[in-house]
Amino acid sequence: MDAITPFLLFNGNAGEALDFYVKALDGKLLMKSTFGEAPVPSTDDMKDKIMHGSMQAGKLAIMVSDCPPDKAANNGNNVQLSLNFSDTESLDKTFKALSDGATIIMGLQDTFWGARFGMLIDKFGINWMFNHDYKKEEVK
């Protein structure tokens, strides 16, 4: 398993927050993609909102996203811990272990962005994301 990455959720201003953190933390922008750029349906009001953004400052990495209209970022659910794995076996094992008593938000699945990904809220109310980015030769 690689380092835990904070994943911050916003109500429409993730792009502004990401730019702020890049500047304030003397970091670099790694990615900023909108819901409109993704190959999934989105409403007109979400097309320019951030689906996935990331930055890095030294060893610190932060990811951000805007919440869809049917969800809201509130104090307590606006930070998720993203576990990044170098292999699917470790990802599957850890997801299964943290699933004990959890609410599964998104079961592990292969995604359009080339990763195996899942989300859950553990029995203590902590939001977790699980990710393994496939190498080109691994893509399913």
Summary of the structure (lengths in Angstrom):
residues: 140
radius of gyration: 15.1
end to end distance: 21.0
largest distance: 40.2
contacts: 377
relative contact order: 0.19
helix: 22%
strand: 41%
